[in-house]
Amino acid sequence: MSALQDMVGGMVAEGEASPTQRPQEYTGSPHYRGAAHEQPDHTDSSGMNGWLADKSVGEKLRAISAANIAVVLLCLFATCLGGFFALQARSERMAISAASVMAERMVADINEGRLFVQRYAISGDGNDLVAAKAAFDQTDRNLGRVEARAAEVAPQVLPQIEQLDTRLAALRTRVVAAQNSRGTQGQWQEFSDSVYGESQEVVDLAIAARESIETAGETSDAASQTLIGWLFASFFGVAVIGLGIAWLSARYIGRDVSGTLRRMTHVASRLADGEKDIHIPATERRDEIGDLARALEVFLQAAWEVERMAQEREALRNERGAEMVRFAERFETTVGEVVNGVATASAQLKLTAGSMAAAAEQATTQTTHVTASMEQAASGVTAAAAASDEFAMSIGEISRQASHSAELARKATAMAGNADDTISTLAVSAEQVGQIVELIQSIAKRTNLLALNASIEAARGGEAGRGFAVVASEVKELAAQTSRATEEVAEQIRTMQNSTGASVGALRSIAEQIKELEGAAISIASAVDQQSVAGQDLARSIDLAARSTDDVSSNVGQVRETSLATGAAASQVLNSSTELEAQATTLKSHVAQFVEHVRAA
């Protein structure tokens, strides 16, 4: 298998070293020559394929991606340019609209000034001339704004604006001169008619300027619409070109890359299934797909080479069969002699193992009797040791219980002392409560006396003190109830004080008895501790004797175990010799079967 892998690797390396040369056909197989009837893969050498023929797949994909990106950038540029011109046209249109509105305001201001001049002709009031001059000044300011806007968006209107400025300046000069002179009614009327005529000419010029500005705006709108239309047409043209390039790119990739890879995948599947009567496409290409196709062709020739090697292996197998027959004959002669020798040796080993097993069994029987006697002696000593241990444990438990009783007695004494203190405190508290009850009784008596005095005063008051008498009687009744309640509370407190005194006496008596019990428990614990020390010494002595007996019994047991191990080893040797004899027989049978199989092969 490794030789085949080395051969295929060498052929692949040769194909990579000479990618422009076609691998030669394997002339030893008629099936490969029949593959020439399949249609080879022809690529177009003109157009896009002709230009990309010498490029790698990565370079082709990068070129197609660059073309698509260029189209997208052109679309973005056209969109941005269209937006820029649209914003510029909108700005110009807004400037023209503002200039038109200001021109309209100029006409209104001139008409307002004419109205004030006519009023001056009728009334002769100088304020009308002031108002007329203010209107004409506002007209002059609006004219300056219109001139500034027109210079940006409609320069063809500037001559009309300059003429309008000249007429307006003359009109303002006449109004200022009229303000500084005094005239008659007839002069005022003549001035009004003259100004009215001149202002009409100014109005006509302002209207003409406004119409020129609006005409310029319409012209600008038309030009902007035309420009935007061309820009959108260009955008759609670039988009159509981009879609065409994308479609051509997809079609090229589908035919040149994906289609070729599908055909090569089909060929590779057939080659993997064992077919060799196939044609590998795209071997003449000079990109990665061509390299892959040439590598597949190397594998195809390797398949033919494998078939040739299989035929050679079959011939070698036949020759090796004859050699195996000769080897079987020699093997039967040699191994048969060895097996007979092993069978003879195993029979002798079996006799020796039987004698050794009988001797080991006799030694085991004698050590068993000795072990039984030692076990009886050890059993008695162990029982005595166990009894002494139990005795020591019992004494220890009694000692612990006595110590625990003494501790409980000490705790009970302390608790009795605490209870004595608590009950003493309770007795003091009961005495204080009795004093408080006496105070309440005193207050109730005084309240009763006050209620009696109030009743007497109410009786003296007659009808007016009747309500007060009712209240006094209720207070008196309440004082009586309070007095009765405090009597009952005082009785309960006296009873509690008597019980508390009795409890104090009983607790003190109990505390004295507990102290006596504590002393007795301490004496018992001391005596039990002495007995515990003596019992532990006795248990250690008996335990030492038991361990000595156990050591003797253990040594005898080791002797017995050694005898048993010797007997077991002898039995194992006997079994092994028996098994060896059986295996020698089996080996002889298997050798015969092996020789038969080799001869049959």
WOUR-V69861 format. One record per residue. RES is the residue in one letter. SS is DSSP state (H for helix, E for strand, - for the rest). OMEGA is omega in radians with two decimals (999 if undefined). NEAR is the number of other ideal C-beta (glycine too) atoms within 8 Angstrom. Layout:
# WOUR-V69861
res:RES ss:SS omega:OMEGA near:NEAR
res:RES ss:SS omega:OMEGA near:NEAR
This chain:
# WOUR-V69861
res:M ss:- omega:3.13 near:4
res:S ss:H omega:3.10 near:5
res:A ss:H omega:3.10 near:6
res:L ss:H omega:3.11 near:10
res:Q ss:H omega:3.11 near:8
res:D ss:H omega:-3.13 near:8
res:M ss:H omega:3.13 near:10
res:V ss:H omega:3.11 near:11
res:G ss:H omega:3.12 near:8
res:G ss:H omega:3.12 near:8
res:M ss:H omega:3.09 near:12
res:V ss:H omega:3.11 near:10
res:A ss:H omega:3.11 near:8
res:E ss:H omega:3.11 near:9
res:G ss:H omega:3.11 near:13
res:E ss:H omega:-3.13 near:9
res:A ss:H omega:3.14 near:6
res:S ss:- omega:-3.05 near:7
res:P ss:- omega:-3.10 near:10
res:T ss:- omega:-3.12 near:4
res:Q ss:- omega:3.09 near:5
res:R ss:- omega:3.04 near:6
res:P ss:- omega:-3.11 near:10
res:Q ss:- omega:3.13 near:4
res:E ss:- omega:3.03 near:6
res:Y ss:- omega:-2.98 near:9
res:T ss:- omega:-3.11 near:5
res:G ss:- omega:-3.10 near:5
res:S ss:- omega:3.12 near:10
res:P ss:H omega:-3.07 near:5
res:H ss:H omega:-3.09 near:8
res:Y ss:H omega:3.11 near:12
res:R ss:H omega:3.11 near:9
res:G ss:H omega:3.13 near:8
res:A ss:H omega:-3.13 near:10
res:A ss:H omega:3.13 near:6
res:H ss:H omega:3.10 near:4
res:E ss:- omega:-3.11 near:7
res:Q ss:- omega:3.09 near:4
res:P ss:- omega:-3.14 near:6
res:D ss:- omega:3.14 near:8
res:H ss:- omega:3.08 near:4
res:T ss:- omega:-3.13 near:10
res:D ss:- omega:-3.12 near:7
res:S ss:- omega:-3.14 near:6
res:S ss:- omega:3.09 near:5
res:G ss:H omega:-3.09 near:6
res:M ss:H omega:3.13 near:7
res:N ss:H omega:3.11 near:12
res:G ss:H omega:3.14 near:9
res:W ss:H omega:-3.09 near:6
res:L ss:H omega:-3.03 near:11
res:A ss:- omega:-3.09 near:10
res:D ss:- omega:-3.11 near:4
res:K ss:- omega:3.03 near:9
res:S ss:- omega:-3.12 near:7
res:V ss:H omega:3.12 near:10
res:G ss:H omega:3.12 near:7
res:E ss:H omega:3.09 near:9
res:K ss:H omega:-3.13 near:13
res:L ss:H omega:3.10 near:9
res:R ss:H omega:3.11 near:8
res:A ss:H omega:3.12 near:10
res:I ss:H omega:3.12 near:11
res:S ss:H omega:3.12 near:8
res:A ss:H omega:3.10 near:8
res:A ss:H omega:3.13 near:10
res:N ss:H omega:3.13 near:12
res:I ss:H omega:3.11 near:8
res:A ss:H omega:3.11 near:8
res:V ss:H omega:3.13 near:13
res:V ss:H omega:3.11 near:9
res:L ss:H omega:3.08 near:8
res:L ss:H omega:3.10 near:10
res:C ss:H omega:3.13 near:12
res:L ss:H omega:3.13 near:8
res:F ss:H omega:3.12 near:8
res:A ss:H omega:3.12 near:12
res:T ss:H omega:3.14 near:9
res:C ss:H omega:-3.14 near:8
res:L ss:H omega:3.10 near:9
res:G ss:H omega:3.11 near:12
res:G ss:H omega:3.14 near:8
res:F ss:H omega:-3.13 near:8
res:F ss:H omega:3.11 near:12
res:A ss:H omega:3.10 near:10
res:L ss:H omega:3.12 near:8
res:Q ss:H omega:3.12 near:9
res:A ss:H omega:3.11 near:13
res:R ss:H omega:3.12 near:8
res:S ss:H omega:3.11 near:8
res:E ss:H omega:-3.13 near:12
res:R ss:H omega:3.11 near:12
res:M ss:H omega:3.10 near:8
res:A ss:H omega:3.12 near:11
res:I ss:H omega:3.12 near:16
res:S ss:H omega:3.12 near:9
res:A ss:H omega:3.11 near:9
res:A ss:H omega:3.13 near:15
res:S ss:H omega:3.12 near:12
res:V ss:H omega:3.13 near:8
res:M ss:H omega:3.05 near:12
res:A ss:H omega:3.09 near:15
res:E ss:H omega:3.10 near:9
res:R ss:H omega:3.08 near:9
res:M ss:H omega:3.12 near:13
res:V ss:H omega:-3.13 near:12
res:A ss:H omega:3.14 near:8
res:D ss:H omega:3.11 near:13
res:I ss:H omega:3.12 near:16
res:N ss:H omega:3.11 near:9
res:E ss:H omega:3.09 near:9
res:G ss:H omega:3.09 near:17
res:R ss:H omega:-3.14 near:13
res:L ss:H omega:3.13 near:8
res:F ss:H omega:3.09 near:13
res:V ss:H omega:3.11 near:17
res:Q ss:H omega:3.09 near:10
res:R ss:H omega:3.11 near:10
res:Y ss:H omega:3.12 near:17
res:A ss:H omega:-3.11 near:11
res:I ss:H omega:-3.01 near:6
res:S ss:H omega:-3.07 near:6
res:G ss:- omega:-3.12 near:8
res:D ss:- omega:-3.13 near:7
res:G ss:H omega:3.12 near:8
res:N ss:H omega:3.11 near:6
res:D ss:H omega:3.09 near:12
res:L ss:H omega:3.08 near:13
res:V ss:H omega:3.13 near:9
res:A ss:H omega:3.13 near:10
res:A ss:H omega:3.13 near:14
res:K ss:H omega:3.11 near:13
res:A ss:H omega:3.12 near:8
res:A ss:H omega:3.13 near:13
res:F ss:H omega:3.07 near:15
res:D ss:H omega:3.10 near:9
res:Q ss:H omega:3.09 near:9
res:T ss:H omega:3.14 near:13
res:D ss:H omega:3.12 near:12
res:R ss:H omega:3.10 near:8
res:N ss:H omega:3.11 near:13
res:L ss:H omega:3.08 near:13
res:G ss:H omega:3.12 near:8
res:R ss:H omega:3.13 near:10
res:V ss:H omega:-3.14 near:15
res:E ss:H omega:3.13 near:11
res:A ss:H omega:3.12 near:8
res:R ss:H omega:-3.12 near:14
res:A ss:H omega:3.11 near:14
res:A ss:H omega:-3.13 near:7
res:E ss:H omega:-2.96 near:7
res:V ss:H omega:-3.10 near:11
res:A ss:- omega:-3.10 near:12
res:P ss:H omega:3.13 near:6
res:Q ss:H omega:-3.13 near:7
res:V ss:H omega:-3.06 near:12
res:L ss:H omega:3.08 near:10
res:P ss:H omega:3.11 near:7
res:Q ss:H omega:-3.14 near:11
res:I ss:H omega:3.11 near:13
res:E ss:H omega:3.09 near:8
res:Q ss:H omega:3.12 near:9
res:L ss:H omega:3.13 near:13
res:D ss:H omega:-3.14 near:11
res:T ss:H omega:3.14 near:8
res:R ss:H omega:-3.12 near:12
res:L ss:H omega:3.11 near:14
res:A ss:H omega:3.10 near:9
res:A ss:H omega:-3.14 near:9
res:L ss:H omega:3.13 near:14
res:R ss:H omega:3.13 near:12
res:T ss:H omega:3.14 near:8
res:R ss:H omega:3.14 near:12
res:V ss:H omega:3.12 near:15
res:V ss:H omega:3.12 near:9
res:A ss:H omega:3.12 near:8
res:A ss:H omega:3.12 near:10
res:Q ss:H omega:-3.06 near:10
res:N ss:H omega:-3.11 near:5
res:S ss:- omega:3.08 near:6
res:R ss:- omega:-3.11 near:2
res:G ss:- omega:-3.11 near:7
res:T ss:- omega:3.14 near:5
res:Q ss:H omega:-3.14 near:6
res:G ss:H omega:3.10 near:7
res:Q ss:H omega:3.11 near:8
res:W ss:H omega:-3.12 near:12
res:Q ss:H omega:3.13 near:9
res:E ss:H omega:3.10 near:8
res:F ss:H omega:-3.13 near:14
res:S ss:H omega:-3.12 near:12
res:D ss:H omega:-3.13 near:9
res:S ss:H omega:3.13 near:9
res:V ss:H omega:-3.13 near:13
res:Y ss:H omega:3.14 near:11
res:G ss:H omega:3.14 near:8
res:E ss:H omega:3.13 near:12
res:S ss:H omega:3.10 near:13
res:Q ss:H omega:3.09 near:9
res:E ss:H omega:3.09 near:9
res:V ss:H omega:3.12 near:13
res:V ss:H omega:3.14 near:11
res:D ss:H omega:3.11 near:8
res:L ss:H omega:3.12 near:12
res:A ss:H omega:3.13 near:13
res:I ss:H omega:3.13 near:10
res:A ss:H omega:3.11 near:9
res:A ss:H omega:3.12 near:14
res:R ss:H omega:3.13 near:12
res:E ss:H omega:3.10 near:8
res:S ss:H omega:3.11 near:12
res:I ss:H omega:3.13 near:16
res:E ss:H omega:3.08 near:10
res:T ss:H omega:3.09 near:8
res:A ss:H omega:3.10 near:13
res:G ss:H omega:3.12 near:14
res:E ss:H omega:3.10 near:8
res:T ss:H omega:3.12 near:8
res:S ss:H omega:3.10 near:13
res:D ss:H omega:-3.13 near:10
res:A ss:H omega:3.13 near:8
res:A ss:H omega:3.13 near:8
res:S ss:H omega:3.12 near:14
res:Q ss:H omega:3.12 near:8
res:T ss:H omega:-3.14 near:8
res:L ss:H omega:3.13 near:10
res:I ss:H omega:3.10 near:12
res:G ss:H omega:3.10 near:8
res:W ss:H omega:3.13 near:8
res:L ss:H omega:3.12 near:12
res:F ss:H omega:3.08 near:9
res:A ss:H omega:3.10 near:8
res:S ss:H omega:3.12 near:9
res:F ss:H omega:-3.14 near:12
res:F ss:H omega:3.08 near:8
res:G ss:H omega:3.12 near:8
res:V ss:H omega:3.12 near:12
res:A ss:H omega:3.11 near:9
res:V ss:H omega:3.10 near:8
res:I ss:H omega:3.12 near:9
res:G ss:H omega:3.10 near:13
res:L ss:H omega:3.11 near:8
res:G ss:H omega:3.12 near:8
res:I ss:H omega:3.12 near:11
res:A ss:H omega:3.13 near:10
res:W ss:H omega:3.12 near:8
res:L ss:H omega:3.11 near:9
res:S ss:H omega:3.13 near:11
res:A ss:H omega:3.14 near:8
res:R ss:H omega:3.14 near:8
res:Y ss:H omega:3.13 near:12
res:I ss:H omega:-3.14 near:11
res:G ss:H omega:-3.11 near:9
res:R ss:H omega:-2.99 near:8
res:D ss:H omega:-3.07 near:11
res:V ss:H omega:-3.05 near:12
res:S ss:H omega:-3.13 near:8
res:G ss:H omega:3.13 near:9
res:T ss:H omega:3.12 near:13
res:L ss:H omega:3.09 near:9
res:R ss:H omega:3.12 near:8
res:R ss:H omega:3.13 near:11
res:M ss:H omega:3.08 near:15
res:T ss:H omega:3.10 near:8
res:H ss:H omega:3.13 near:8
res:V ss:H omega:3.13 near:13
res:A ss:H omega:3.10 near:9
res:S ss:H omega:3.11 near:8
res:R ss:H omega:3.11 near:9
res:L ss:H omega:3.10 near:14
res:A ss:H omega:3.11 near:6
res:D ss:- omega:3.09 near:6
res:G ss:- omega:3.11 near:6
res:E ss:- omega:3.10 near:7
res:K ss:- omega:3.12 near:12
res:D ss:- omega:-3.05 near:7
res:I ss:- omega:3.06 near:11
res:H ss:- omega:-3.12 near:9
res:I ss:- omega:-3.09 near:11
res:P ss:- omega:2.95 near:11
res:A ss:- omega:3.12 near:13
res:T ss:- omega:-3.13 near:10
res:E ss:- omega:3.14 near:6
res:R ss:- omega:-3.09 near:11
res:R ss:- omega:3.09 near:8
res:D ss:- omega:-3.10 near:10
res:E ss:H omega:3.12 near:8
res:I ss:H omega:3.07 near:13
res:G ss:H omega:3.08 near:13
res:D ss:H omega:3.12 near:10
res:L ss:H omega:3.13 near:9
res:A ss:H omega:3.12 near:14
res:R ss:H omega:3.07 near:13
res:A ss:H omega:3.08 near:11
res:L ss:H omega:3.12 near:13
res:E ss:H omega:3.06 near:13
res:V ss:H omega:3.11 near:14
res:F ss:H omega:3.10 near:10
res:L ss:H omega:3.10 near:13
res:Q ss:H omega:3.08 near:11
res:A ss:H omega:3.10 near:12
res:A ss:H omega:3.07 near:11
res:W ss:H omega:3.13 near:13
res:E ss:H omega:3.09 near:10
res:V ss:H omega:3.11 near:9
res:E ss:H omega:3.11 near:10
res:R ss:H omega:3.13 near:9
res:M ss:H omega:3.08 near:9
res:A ss:H omega:3.10 near:8
res:Q ss:H omega:3.11 near:8
res:E ss:H omega:3.12 near:8
res:R ss:H omega:3.13 near:8
res:E ss:H omega:3.11 near:8
res:A ss:H omega:3.11 near:8
res:L ss:H omega:3.14 near:8
res:R ss:H omega:3.13 near:8
res:N ss:H omega:3.13 near:8
res:E ss:H omega:-3.14 near:8
res:R ss:H omega:3.10 near:8
res:G ss:H omega:3.11 near:9
res:A ss:H omega:3.12 near:8
res:E ss:H omega:3.13 near:8
res:M ss:H omega:3.11 near:10
res:V ss:H omega:3.11 near:11
res:R ss:H omega:3.12 near:8
res:F ss:H omega:-3.14 near:9
res:A ss:H omega:3.13 near:12
res:E ss:H omega:3.12 near:9
res:R ss:H omega:-3.14 near:8
res:F ss:H omega:-3.12 near:12
res:E ss:H omega:-3.12 near:11
res:T ss:H omega:-3.05 near:8
res:T ss:H omega:-3.07 near:8
res:V ss:H omega:3.11 near:9
res:G ss:H omega:3.10 near:10
res:E ss:H omega:-3.14 near:8
res:V ss:H omega:-3.12 near:8
res:V ss:H omega:3.12 near:12
res:N ss:H omega:3.10 near:9
res:G ss:H omega:3.13 near:8
res:V ss:H omega:-3.14 near:11
res:A ss:H omega:3.13 near:12
res:T ss:H omega:-3.13 near:8
res:A ss:H omega:3.14 near:8
res:S ss:H omega:3.11 near:13
res:A ss:H omega:3.09 near:10
res:Q ss:H omega:3.12 near:8
res:L ss:H omega:3.13 near:12
res:K ss:H omega:3.12 near:12
res:L ss:H omega:-3.14 near:8
res:T ss:H omega:3.14 near:9
res:A ss:H omega:3.11 near:14
res:G ss:H omega:3.11 near:10
res:S ss:H omega:-3.13 near:8
res:M ss:H omega:3.12 near:12
res:A ss:H omega:3.12 near:12
res:A ss:H omega:3.12 near:8
res:A ss:H omega:3.13 near:9
res:A ss:H omega:3.14 near:14
res:E ss:H omega:3.11 near:9
res:Q ss:H omega:3.12 near:8
res:A ss:H omega:3.12 near:11
res:T ss:H omega:-3.14 near:12
res:T ss:H omega:-3.13 near:8
res:Q ss:H omega:3.14 near:8
res:T ss:H omega:3.10 near:12
res:T ss:H omega:3.11 near:9
res:H ss:H omega:3.14 near:8
res:V ss:H omega:-3.12 near:11
res:T ss:H omega:3.14 near:12
res:A ss:H omega:3.13 near:8
res:S ss:H omega:-3.14 near:8
res:M ss:H omega:3.12 near:12
res:E ss:H omega:3.10 near:9
res:Q ss:H omega:3.13 near:8
res:A ss:H omega:-3.14 near:10
res:A ss:H omega:-3.13 near:13
res:S ss:H omega:3.12 near:8
res:G ss:H omega:-3.14 near:8
res:V ss:H omega:-3.13 near:12
res:T ss:H omega:3.12 near:11
res:A ss:H omega:3.12 near:8
res:A ss:H omega:3.12 near:11
res:A ss:H omega:3.14 near:13
res:A ss:H omega:3.14 near:8
res:A ss:H omega:3.13 near:8
res:S ss:H omega:3.10 near:13
res:D ss:H omega:3.13 near:10
res:E ss:H omega:3.11 near:8
res:F ss:H omega:3.13 near:11
res:A ss:H omega:3.14 near:13
res:M ss:H omega:3.14 near:8
res:S ss:H omega:3.13 near:8
res:I ss:H omega:3.12 near:12
res:G ss:H omega:3.13 near:9
res:E ss:H omega:3.11 near:8
res:I ss:H omega:3.13 near:10
res:S ss:H omega:3.14 near:12
res:R ss:H omega:3.13 near:8
res:Q ss:H omega:3.13 near:8
res:A ss:H omega:3.10 near:12
res:S ss:H omega:3.14 near:9
res:H ss:H omega:3.11 near:8
res:S ss:H omega:3.11 near:11
res:A ss:H omega:3.13 near:12
res:E ss:H omega:3.11 near:8
res:L ss:H omega:3.13 near:8
res:A ss:H omega:3.10 near:13
res:R ss:H omega:3.13 near:9
res:K ss:H omega:3.14 near:8
res:A ss:H omega:3.10 near:9
res:T ss:H omega:3.14 near:12
res:A ss:H omega:-3.14 near:8
res:M ss:H omega:3.10 near:8
res:A ss:H omega:3.08 near:13
res:G ss:H omega:3.12 near:9
res:N ss:H omega:3.13 near:8
res:A ss:H omega:3.10 near:9
res:D ss:H omega:3.13 near:12
res:D ss:H omega:-3.11 near:8
res:T ss:H omega:-3.11 near:8
res:I ss:H omega:3.07 near:12
res:S ss:H omega:3.09 near:9
res:T ss:H omega:3.12 near:8
res:L ss:H omega:3.12 near:9
res:A ss:H omega:3.10 near:12
res:V ss:H omega:3.14 near:8
res:S ss:H omega:3.13 near:8
res:A ss:H omega:3.09 near:12
res:E ss:H omega:3.12 near:9
res:Q ss:H omega:3.10 near:8
res:V ss:H omega:3.09 near:10
res:G ss:H omega:3.09 near:12
res:Q ss:H omega:3.13 near:8
res:I ss:H omega:3.13 near:8
res:V ss:H omega:3.10 near:12
res:E ss:H omega:3.10 near:9
res:L ss:H omega:3.13 near:8
res:I ss:H omega:3.11 near:10
res:Q ss:H omega:3.12 near:12
res:S ss:H omega:3.13 near:8
res:I ss:H omega:-3.14 near:9
res:A ss:H omega:3.12 near:13
res:K ss:H omega:3.12 near:10
res:R ss:H omega:3.12 near:8
res:T ss:H omega:3.12 near:13
res:N ss:H omega:3.13 near:12
res:L ss:H omega:3.11 near:8
res:L ss:H omega:3.12 near:9
res:A ss:H omega:3.11 near:13
res:L ss:H omega:3.10 near:10
res:N ss:H omega:3.13 near:8
res:A ss:H omega:3.12 near:13
res:S ss:H omega:3.13 near:12
res:I ss:H omega:-3.14 near:8
res:E ss:H omega:3.12 near:10
res:A ss:H omega:3.12 near:12
res:A ss:H omega:3.09 near:9
res:R ss:H omega:-3.11 near:7
res:G ss:H omega:3.09 near:10
res:G ss:H omega:-3.07 near:7
res:E ss:H omega:-3.10 near:5
res:A ss:H omega:-3.10 near:5
res:G ss:H omega:-3.12 near:12
res:R ss:H omega:3.13 near:10
res:G ss:H omega:3.13 near:6
res:F ss:H omega:3.11 near:11
res:A ss:H omega:3.12 near:12
res:V ss:H omega:3.13 near:8
res:V ss:H omega:-3.13 near:9
res:A ss:H omega:3.12 near:13
res:S ss:H omega:3.11 near:10
res:E ss:H omega:3.10 near:8
res:V ss:H omega:3.12 near:12
res:K ss:H omega:3.12 near:13
res:E ss:H omega:3.13 near:8
res:L ss:H omega:3.11 near:9
res:A ss:H omega:3.11 near:13
res:A ss:H omega:3.11 near:10
res:Q ss:H omega:3.12 near:8
res:T ss:H omega:-3.14 near:12
res:S ss:H omega:3.13 near:12
res:R ss:H omega:-3.13 near:8
res:A ss:H omega:-3.14 near:8
res:T ss:H omega:3.06 near:12
res:E ss:H omega:3.14 near:9
res:E ss:H omega:3.13 near:8
res:V ss:H omega:-3.14 near:10
res:A ss:H omega:3.12 near:12
res:E ss:H omega:3.12 near:8
res:Q ss:H omega:-3.13 near:8
res:I ss:H omega:3.11 near:12
res:R ss:H omega:3.10 near:9
res:T ss:H omega:-3.14 near:8
res:M ss:H omega:3.13 near:9
res:Q ss:H omega:3.10 near:12
res:N ss:H omega:-3.14 near:8
res:S ss:H omega:-3.13 near:8
res:T ss:H omega:3.12 near:12
res:G ss:H omega:3.12 near:9
res:A ss:H omega:-3.14 near:8
res:S ss:H omega:3.13 near:9
res:V ss:H omega:3.14 near:12
res:G ss:H omega:-3.13 near:8
res:A ss:H omega:-3.13 near:8
res:L ss:H omega:3.13 near:12
res:R ss:H omega:3.09 near:10
res:S ss:H omega:3.12 near:8
res:I ss:H omega:-3.13 near:9
res:A ss:H omega:3.13 near:12
res:E ss:H omega:3.14 near:8
res:Q ss:H omega:3.13 near:8
res:I ss:H omega:3.10 near:12
res:K ss:H omega:3.09 near:10
res:E ss:H omega:3.13 near:8
res:L ss:H omega:3.13 near:9
res:E ss:H omega:3.13 near:12
res:G ss:H omega:3.13 near:8
res:A ss:H omega:-3.13 near:8
res:A ss:H omega:3.13 near:12
res:I ss:H omega:3.11 near:9
res:S ss:H omega:3.14 near:8
res:I ss:H omega:-3.12 near:10
res:A ss:H omega:-3.14 near:13
res:S ss:H omega:3.13 near:8
res:A ss:H omega:-3.13 near:8
res:V ss:H omega:3.11 near:12
res:D ss:H omega:3.12 near:9
res:Q ss:H omega:3.11 near:8
res:Q ss:H omega:-3.14 near:9
res:S ss:H omega:3.12 near:13
res:V ss:H omega:3.13 near:8
res:A ss:H omega:3.13 near:8
res:G ss:H omega:3.13 near:12
res:Q ss:H omega:3.08 near:9
res:D ss:H omega:3.12 near:8
res:L ss:H omega:-3.12 near:11
res:A ss:H omega:3.13 near:13
res:R ss:H omega:3.14 near:8
res:S ss:H omega:-3.12 near:8
res:I ss:H omega:-3.13 near:12
res:D ss:H omega:3.10 near:11
res:L ss:H omega:3.10 near:8
res:A ss:H omega:3.14 near:11
res:A ss:H omega:-3.13 near:13
res:R ss:H omega:3.10 near:8
res:S ss:H omega:3.10 near:8
res:T ss:H omega:3.13 near:13
res:D ss:H omega:3.13 near:10
res:D ss:H omega:3.12 near:8
res:V ss:H omega:3.14 near:10
res:S ss:H omega:3.14 near:13
res:S ss:H omega:3.13 near:8
res:N ss:H omega:3.10 near:8
res:V ss:H omega:3.12 near:12
res:G ss:H omega:3.11 near:9
res:Q ss:H omega:3.08 near:8
res:V ss:H omega:-3.14 near:10
res:R ss:H omega:3.14 near:13
res:E ss:H omega:3.09 near:8
res:T ss:H omega:3.10 near:8
res:S ss:H omega:3.12 near:12
res:L ss:H omega:3.13 near:10
res:A ss:H omega:3.11 near:8
res:T ss:H omega:3.10 near:11
res:G ss:H omega:3.13 near:13
res:A ss:H omega:3.12 near:8
res:A ss:H omega:3.11 near:10
res:A ss:H omega:3.11 near:14
res:S ss:H omega:-3.14 near:10
res:Q ss:H omega:3.09 near:8
res:V ss:H omega:3.12 near:12
res:L ss:H omega:3.13 near:12
res:N ss:H omega:-3.13 near:8
res:S ss:H omega:3.14 near:10
res:S ss:H omega:3.09 near:13
res:T ss:H omega:3.14 near:10
res:E ss:H omega:3.12 near:8
res:L ss:H omega:3.11 near:11
res:E ss:H omega:3.13 near:12
res:A ss:H omega:-3.14 near:8
res:Q ss:H omega:3.08 near:8
res:A ss:H omega:3.09 near:12
res:T ss:H omega:3.13 near:9
res:T ss:H omega:3.13 near:8
res:L ss:H omega:3.13 near:10
res:K ss:H omega:3.12 near:12
res:S ss:H omega:-3.13 near:8
res:H ss:H omega:3.10 near:8
res:V ss:H omega:3.12 near:13
res:A ss:H omega:3.11 near:9
res:Q ss:H omega:-3.13 near:8
res:F ss:H omega:3.14 near:10
res:V ss:H omega:3.11 near:12
res:E ss:H omega:-3.14 near:8
res:H ss:H omega:3.14 near:8
res:V ss:H omega:3.12 near:12
res:R ss:H omega:3.12 near:8
res:A ss:H omega:3.12 near:5
res:A ss:- omega:999 near:7
